[in-house]
Structure formats: C-alpha cells, structure tokens
Amino acid sequence: MSSPPKSLFAKVFAFLTSFGLATFTLSGLLLITFLGTLEQAEYGLVASQARYFESFFIDRIDIGACWRALAFNGYWDIGNISLPLYIVPGGYTLMAILFVNLLLGGIVRIRKSPKTIGVIISHFAILFMIAAGAWNSRKGRQAMSSVASMSV
C-alpha cells in the first residue's frame, strides 16, 4: 500500500522545517563570518560588515585579502584574486532563512510536551534575538541618519 502523494504545501513546509536547511544556513553564516573577519584586516570593519553582513547577496569575495590575512603570502603570494559571485547569500538572507526555519521547525512543527519545553523556549529566545537584531539594524540606521542630518 503506497501513501498518497504529498501536496506542494507539504513539500515546501517539509523543506523549510528541515535540519538540512538549518545546517546549510548555519554553515553559510560560519563561512561569511570567517571571510568577513579575514577581509577586515585589509578593508576595515565598516566595508567588510557592509559587504558580508548588511547585504542580501555577496557581490565578491577577495581571496587575496583573505590569503594575506592568514599570513600565507609568506609561503606563496597569490596576488589580488577576487571572485565575482552574485549567488552567495549575504547576512540578511541567511538570517531570514534561519528565522523562518526556527519559527516553523522549532516552534510550529515540534512536538509540544513537558519534555520539549526547554527546546521550545531556547528556539523562541533565538527567534527573539534575531528579530531584535533586525529591528535594531533597521531603526539604528534611521536613528544614525536623523542624527547626521541634525548635525549639518
């Protein structure tokens, strides 16, 4: 006896709540944190933060700057190599995906019982921190721009 085919909604819901999506998202966040930290040595904090964390997609990765930050240029100098990439998700995209994954998988889909209350609370706390960070990022820019216009 075969089970009835899943609907499109069920397939999308299963994908958005999967551990695989969470693993991909967290791995992407690890990668952009590592690369952004390495590029800070050459480009500075503000430029690296804007490129990796305050963007929806990363426009390029400067492999040469990362190589020099790791002090590998003493062994082999690769020069200025830059990979133009427009398909690598940035910090905003990855955090939005993680938020949806945690909300649907960690709050909606999880079995609710006294044994899982700690897991639900921790997922809710992470969701709250992501939402507060997004709110602060949005309002923080508006506050900075209003202070800058007042000082002119």
N, C-alpha and C positions, 0 to 999 in steps of 0.2 A: 504494500500500500504506500503510495507516494504522497507526500504532503502537498497541499495546494501551493502554487507559486506565490511568492511574496509580491506585494504591491510595490510600486515605486516609492511611496512614502515610507514603507517599512525598510526598504533597502537604504534609502537616504538616512533614515533615523539610525539604522544599524551602523552605517559608516561614520556618522557624526558622533556616535557614542562609543566608538571602538577604542581599544587600547592601542591599536596600531596608529591611529591618528594622534593620540596623545603622545606616543613615543616619537613620531615624526616631528611633531610640534616642539616638544622639549629638546629634541636633538637639534632642530633648527635654531632654537633660542640659544643653545650652548654654542653652536657654530658662530652665530653672528656676535655673541658676546666675546668669544675668543678673537675673532677677526677685528672687531671694533676696538678691542683693547690693544691689539698689536698696532693698528693704524693710528692710535692716539699718539704714539711716540713721534710720528712724522708729521701728522696733520693737526694735532691738537684735539682737545676734548670736544669742543663745540662742533667742529666739522665731522668728526667720527660719530658723534652722537646723532647728528642730523642725518648722516648717510645710512647708518645701520638701524638705529632705534626709533627715530622720528620719521620714518618713511613707510610707505606701503610696500614698495619694492626697492631692492638694492640695485643701483644703476651700474656699479662696477666694483670690483674687488682689486685692490692694489697689492698684488702678490709680492712685488719688490719691496714695498714698505713693510709688509709682514715679515719677509725674509730678513731684512735689516734689523727689525725689532727683536727677532730671535737671536741676533748676532751670528747668523750663519754666513754672512757675507765675508767673514774672515777665512772661511774654508772655500767658498765658491761664490763669486759675485754674479748674480743673475741679472743685474741692471734694473731697469724700470719696466716691469711686466705688469700690465693691467688687463684684467679680464672684463670685457664689457658684457654684463649679464643683466637681463631685464626680467628674468623669470624667477629669481631668488626672492622669496618673500622677506619683507622687512619686519621690523619690530611690531608695528601696528597690526599688520596682517596676522603674524603668528600669535600675538596676544588675543586678537579677536577670535581666531580659530580655537585657541586654548580655552577662552571664556565659554564659547558655545559647547565645546567638548565637556568641560567640567559641569556646566549647567545641565546639559541633557544626560550625560553619563553618571555624574556624581550626585545629582540631586533628583532628577526625574526617573531615571532607569533603575537606580539601585534599590535593592530590597529594603524596605523600611521595617526595622525590628529593633528591639533594645540592644542587640549585639552590634548593629551598624550605626548607632547614634554618633559615635566618635568620628567615623569616616564621613558622615553627613556634615557634622559640624566643621571638620577640617576642610572639606570641599567648599562649604559655604564661606569660610574665612578667606580662602584663597580667591574665591569669586569676588568677595567684598574688596580685597586688596587690589585686584585687577581693575574693578570698577572705580575705586577711589583714585588709582593712578591715572586712569583715563580722564576722570573728571578734573583732577589736579593739572594734568597736562593741558587740557583744553582751557580751563579757567586761568591757569598760570600764564599762558601766552597772552590771553586777553588782558590780564592784570599788568603784565610787563609792557604791553603796547600802550595801555592807557597811562601808565606812569611815564613812559618815554614821551608821549605826546604832551603831557603836562609840563615836562621839564624844558620843552622847546620854546 
